[in-house]
Amino acid sequence: MITFDHVNKRYASGQDALARVSLEIPRGDMVFLTGHSGAGKSTLLRLLTAIERPTKGTILVAGQNLNRLRNHQIPYYRRNLGIVFQNHQLLSDRSVFDNIALPLAVTGCNRREVGRRVRAALDKVGLLHKEKQNPMVLSGGEQQRVGIARAVVNKPAILVADEPTGNLDSQLSREIMQLFADFNAVGVTVLVASHDLELVAQMCQRVLTLQEGQLIYDGVPNREVLPT
Ligand SMILES: Nc1ncnc2c1ncn2[C@@H]1O[C@H](COP(=O)(O)OP(=O)(O)OP(=O)(O)O)[C@@H](O)[C@H]1O
């Protein structure tokens, strides 16, 4: 489903953020991406979401070669992806419902279908009763759930998250990770970047570890062997 073949990324500043990264994530897998600050996690996700382009190497997603993706095709490509950010980027001038409905605005869904899909997404994250609220009055964990509902409302084949539990306590973080696992259980391919090794180890899933832009570990660890 996702293939990186000898991918390099050098920013205009001259910083080499990724070096010869090759990896394969089959359809339906759940994978965590770990590594210290600056290791290249966000860069890898930015390449996958076509926010950035690789300097060298090839990226294939669902059979599509991202190197060949023209700029005007990027919004269509991104419809296959649900993207969750650490700071969830919810709009404070509209309700929870309207925030989640945003990605559907460009798809031409009619109002009834929008309502059905938004409520299905809210139901999956356990927040059906909050649809009329302003997101700013919700707790941090609830806001992150709204961000996840918005990411999945389009029923994407791939769910990508960059430090989705960064601001949450350990109990809430586990709940959010479990939500990702639930989406994975129904067939969504999930890639989550997190620096929280303890939490990642608890999930017992495949882990990719970056260090200074290089992939130094690929496997299913137990707590003892997960590189720090
Ligand atoms: N837009 C940019 N321009 C120049 N250098 C960048 C840019 N974005 C990231 N970098 C550099 O690339 C390297 C990898 O950064 P990246 O954000 O991918 O790491 P990360 O593992 O996600 O770190 P963190 O956990 O702190 O978010 C770092 O040295 C960073 O300073």
The ligand as an SDF file (V2000), in Angstrom:
LIG
                    3D

 31 33  0  0  0  0  0  0  0  0999 V2000
   10.8630   23.0150    6.4950 N   0  0  0  0  0  0  0  0  0  0  0  0
   12.0970   22.6820    6.9120 C   0  0  0  0  0  0  0  0  0  0  0  0
   13.1920   23.3330    6.4570 N   0  0  0  0  0  0  0  0  0  0  0  0
   14.4180   22.9940    6.8580 C   0  0  0  0  0  0  0  0  0  0  0  0
   14.6860   22.0020    7.7240 N   0  0  0  0  0  0  0  0  0  0  0  0
   13.6350   21.3140    8.2120 C   0  0  0  0  0  0  0  0  0  0  0  0
   12.2920   21.6120    7.8430 C   0  0  0  0  0  0  0  0  0  0  0  0
   11.4700   20.7740    8.5000 N   0  0  0  0  0  0  0  0  0  0  0  0
   12.2630   19.9720    9.2410 C   0  0  0  0  0  0  0  0  0  0  0  0
   13.5620   20.3030    9.0720 N   0  0  0  0  0  0  0  0  0  0  0  0
   14.7180   19.6380    9.6880 C   0  0  0  0  0  0  0  0  0  0  0  0
   14.7160   18.2980    9.2530 O   0  0  0  0  0  0  0  0  0  0  0  0
   15.0680   17.4160   10.3330 C   0  0  0  0  0  0  0  0  0  0  0  0
   13.9340   16.4320   10.5770 C   0  0  0  0  0  0  0  0  0  0  0  0
   12.8240   17.1630   11.0940 O   0  0  0  0  0  0  0  0  0  0  0  0
   11.4000   16.4850   11.3700 P   0  0  0  0  0  0  0  0  0  0  0  0
   10.4570   17.5910   11.7470 O   0  0  0  0  0  0  0  0  0  0  0  0
   11.0450   15.6190   10.2360 O   0  0  0  0  0  0  0  0  0  0  0  0
   11.7490   15.5840   12.6450 O   0  0  0  0  0  0  0  0  0  0  0  0
   10.7900   14.8810   13.7040 P   0  0  0  0  0  0  0  0  0  0  0  0
   11.3640   13.5370   13.9370 O   0  0  0  0  0  0  0  0  0  0  0  0
    9.3890   14.9550   13.2470 O   0  0  0  0  0  0  0  0  0  0  0  0
   10.9870   15.8040   14.9730 O   0  0  0  0  0  0  0  0  0  0  0  0
    9.9110   16.2120   16.1080 P   0  0  0  0  0  0  0  0  0  0  0  0
    9.6310   14.9650   16.8780 O   0  0  0  0  0  0  0  0  0  0  0  0
   10.6490   17.2410   16.9170 O   0  0  0  0  0  0  0  0  0  0  0  0
    8.7280   16.7690   15.4020 O   0  0  0  0  0  0  0  0  0  0  0  0
   15.3780   18.3210   11.5210 C   0  0  0  0  0  0  0  0  0  0  0  0
   16.7690   18.5260   11.5630 O   0  0  0  0  0  0  0  0  0  0  0  0
   14.6310   19.5960   11.2040 C   0  0  0  0  0  0  0  0  0  0  0  0
   15.2760   20.7120   11.7850 O   0  0  0  0  0  0  0  0  0  0  0  0
  1  2  1  0
  2  3  1  0
  2  7  2  0
  3  4  2  0
  4  5  1  0
  5  6  2  0
  6  7  1  0
  6 10  1  0
  7  8  1  0
  8  9  2  0
  9 10  1  0
 10 11  1  0
 11 12  1  0
 11 30  1  0
 12 13  1  0
 13 14  1  0
 13 28  1  0
 14 15  1  0
 15 16  1  0
 16 17  2  0
 16 18  1  0
 16 19  1  0
 19 20  1  0
 20 21  2  0
 20 22  1  0
 20 23  1  0
 23 24  1  0
 24 25  2  0
 24 26  1  0
 24 27  1  0
 28 29  1  0
 28 30  1  0
 30 31  1  0
M  END
$$$$
